[in-house]
């Protein structure tokens, strides 16, 4: 082949290769363009889905924030409540981790999604002023804007929304039962104003069974103070940590193991004027003479403190006119002479007609039954049923009973009520509570007030006293045998206030054996320990809590006023809803 022909043939082959390469390049560009376009579409689709999911998460977060806020907006312990009612502005973060699947019991709204929310508060002074101008007292109402900002995040895509609503907080106006009759000094086991100087003194000649007074639980208040003799047993046991040398210090009295006053198991000992001190012989050391020196100026214990005088209303104590006005049963022979029919004489005799005890001109409230009505049981067939086994004659005290005159009381009582007597109350034996007709716990409050018409005594009041007057009862049991000891240690269940003091009224030769147990409390204006039973033990119980559940209204006066509690509410309309540029929450 000639050179010329060869040149022509090679030229044609080069043109074909060019077209082939160009075609391949073009097809490659088209394919790559399609792949890039398709990947862009996929990316845009993914972004759109993530964006919608993030937006839905943000909306869910906002709704959940509003729900959380509504659920706790009237809870004073909640940070949002505190922010709205006390601050002009601020924010609180809302925990929405349960929407992200942190709680295994709740599936996440979006797998891998994150959601946050924050509640902002801004007080509107002008709006609050408008409420004040409408008649609300100043500083009662608050109104402003609450804004919830919620952000949702899905695969790095953030969406954030902002929702604004109007909020109003107004203090609640309600009736306050600040003054209510009932148990006198309910927090105190013993409450007294003036005590006789020898009330807690152990007589040196009384070596057999000195007077003893014990209070367990509650507080003790002695307005004018007292000096209390300490027996040795208190030093060694209940008050051992209160003395520097409990084993060497000496108590008061011959035997040193009884008498004085035991307040070691009370919550505190209070006084307003003179202090409550203890009296004992303190060990001074071998190098000092005398080795023991009488101490009278130390506080009774480490819980002894001075307080302000208690106002009468603070301890639920009121004038006789208030009790008379609130009473649902009134016996007042002065205003209504026909009420004189309720007063009579009550007499009791021991077997064989001896030792007669009389209660003169009293309203009898005798809560014991009749042994004849006691049903026979196996354990009673050969036994001796007595009055206490029949509970059908229990004294019913529901509401407030006011009696002007003397009252005689003993036996079973039931109901939730107060017995207020302007006169003397004679207690003949146990005062025990039964469940009321609905099966609920009963409670009784006994209040004895002085009669100012003729009782002007200072140290020995004539009225307002609770007098324990024990007696025999020849008809107490089936066998006709008087139970001589049943009245020597009476148990009194209730709260007792004796304006004129608590006394023992008897001439029995067994006077030294008479003791008393009170389950509730004892309050009095005049306290003379030497006129009481030999040993008195008070176990504090707050009967006011039982009285408060009574259907009877014990309110002295109602007062409507604004409380410190706010009622926080959201207005229904949404002021704005908008999507905002995502920011850090």
Order of alpha helices (4+ residues) and beta strands (2+ residues): alpha-alpha-beta-beta-alpha-beta-beta-beta-beta-beta-beta-alpha-beta-beta-beta-beta-beta-alpha-beta-beta-beta-beta-beta-beta-beta-beta-beta-beta-beta-beta-beta-beta-alpha-beta
